[in-house]
Each structure stands twice: as C-alpha cells, then as structure tokens.
Amino acid sequence: MKNIMLLILFAAIAAITGCVKTNISAKQGVSLPAVENLALQPVSETEVKLSWQMPKTIPAEINQPLNVLIEVKEQLNTGRTLPVFNTTLTGAPTEFLYTLPDKAKTYLLTVKLNGGVKEPDVNYSSNIISLGQTVQYN
C-alpha cells in the first residue's frame, strides 16, 4: 500500500511540474540575418558551386566586411551526418567552389554569416554567427 501511495504521489508531482509554463525570450544583443537565395549548381563531375546573396540589412553594430562560414556534412542516413569539411571565407564573398569527396554520396552544405561587433559588451559574445541556410547535394 505504501508503494502505491508513493507512486501516486510521484505521478501527481510529475503532472504538476510538467504543466509549468516557461517564458522563453530571445537572446539579447545584436544578431546577424541569414544569407539569402542559397543555390547549388554542378560545375563538373566532382565540383559544385554554392552561391548566395548577402542580406540587405546588416546591423550597424557589426564590423564589415563579414566572413562566411561553409560547413559540409555527409548524410549517412536520416538524422545522422558526418562532418567532412569546414572553412571560413573572408571579405564577404557570395560564391564558393567545392570539390566533392565522393559524388555518389549525399552532402548537406551550410552557409552562415560571421562578424564581430564594433563595441563589445562583456556580457555577450563579440563573435556573432547567423543561422545557417542549407542545400543538399545527392
């Protein structure tokens, strides 16, 4: 009987704490928008060209020109990837040529913007990275 009462008590506690509403707010500080119009074009049998446009509005608090981060992951199966390449391009480029390790495999290519703030705040990171835009090669 004691075990049943404990079980009911734990179930009641779990039900009550599971229903607590939590307010989640956006991170404070400056942020970068994502690149726009990301596209992937085959150039040759083993090369692809990534191209994108820079966002029209970059916060004034960010140093220019921006860096561009490129990440390539091999897709092993649904929900499972393996990083195969990453690089940082300086000078705000809008395209990148990538040589595929194996043209028969599926790859996810992600492009992110990266910049530093002009006036760093000790409470926040001065290195800002945008959300990534991803295209798939298969």
C-alpha positions in Angstrom: 0.0 0.0 0.0 2.9 2.3 0.8 4.4 1.7 -2.6 1.1 2.6 -4.3 0.8 5.8 -2.4 4.4 6.8 -3.3 3.7 6.0 -6.9 0.5 8.2 -6.9 2.5 11.0 -5.2 5.3 10.9 -7.8 2.7 10.8 -10.6 1.0 13.9 -9.2 4.3 15.7 -8.8 5.2 14.9 -12.4 1.9 16.0 -13.7 2.1 19.3 -11.8 5.7 20.2 -12.8 5.1 19.1 -16.4 2.4 21.8 -16.7 4.5 24.7 -15.6 4.6 27.4 -18.3 8.1 28.7 -19.1 8.6 32.0 -20.8 11.4 31.8 -23.3 12.7 35.1 -24.7 15.1 35.9 -27.5 18.7 36.4 -26.7 19.6 40.0 -26.1 22.3 41.7 -28.1 22.8 42.1 -31.9 22.3 39.3 -34.3 23.0 38.6 -38.0 20.4 37.7 -40.6 21.0 34.5 -42.6 22.2 34.6 -46.2 19.5 34.7 -48.9 18.8 32.7 -52.1 21.3 29.9 -51.4 21.8 27.8 -54.5 23.9 24.8 -55.6 25.0 24.2 -59.2 27.1 21.4 -60.6 30.2 22.7 -62.3 31.9 19.5 -63.2 31.5 15.8 -62.3 33.2 16.4 -59.0 32.7 20.1 -58.3 29.7 22.2 -57.2 29.3 25.9 -56.9 27.5 27.4 -53.9 26.1 30.9 -54.5 24.1 33.2 -52.2 23.2 36.8 -51.6 24.1 38.9 -48.6 21.1 40.2 -46.6 20.1 43.7 -47.4 20.1 44.9 -43.8 23.2 44.2 -41.7 23.1 45.8 -38.2 25.3 48.9 -37.9 26.9 47.4 -34.8 28.6 44.7 -36.9 32.0 45.2 -38.4 32.2 44.9 -42.2 33.1 43.0 -44.4 31.5 39.9 -43.0 33.1 36.4 -43.0 31.2 33.4 -44.5 31.3 30.0 -42.8 30.9 26.9 -45.0 30.1 23.6 -43.4 29.8 20.3 -45.3 28.4 17.2 -43.8 27.9 13.7 -45.4 24.4 12.4 -44.8 24.8 8.8 -43.6 21.1 8.2 -43.0 18.0 10.0 -41.8 19.1 12.3 -38.9 22.7 11.2 -38.9 25.5 13.2 -40.5 29.3 13.2 -40.5 31.2 16.5 -40.8 33.7 16.3 -43.7 34.7 20.0 -44.4 34.5 23.5 -42.9 36.2 26.8 -43.8 35.9 30.5 -43.2 35.9 32.8 -46.2 36.9 36.5 -45.6 35.8 39.6 -47.4 32.0 38.8 -47.8 32.1 36.5 -50.8 28.9 35.4 -52.5 30.1 32.1 -54.0 32.3 29.1 -53.3 33.5 26.1 -55.3 33.6 22.8 -53.5 35.2 19.6 -54.7 33.0 16.6 -53.6 34.9 13.8 -51.9 32.6 11.2 -53.4 29.9 12.2 -56.0 27.8 9.1 -55.2 27.1 10.3 -51.6 24.7 12.8 -50.2 26.0 16.0 -48.7 24.4 18.9 -46.8 26.2 22.2 -47.5 25.5 25.0 -45.0 26.4 28.7 -45.3 26.4 31.1 -42.3 27.5 34.7 -41.8 30.0 35.6 -39.2 31.0 39.1 -37.9 32.3 40.9 -34.9 30.6 43.7 -33.0 32.2 47.2 -33.1 31.7 47.8 -29.4 32.0 44.6 -27.4 29.9 44.1 -24.3 31.4 41.9 -21.6 28.0 40.2 -21.0 27.7 39.0 -24.6 29.9 37.4 -27.2 31.5 39.7 -29.7 31.7 37.0 -32.3 28.2 36.8 -34.0 27.2 33.9 -36.2 23.9 33.8 -38.2 21.5 30.9 -38.6 22.6 28.7 -41.4 21.0 28.1 -44.8 21.5 24.5 -46.1 21.3 22.9 -49.5 21.5 19.2 -50.3 23.7 17.5 -53.0 22.8 13.9 -54.0 
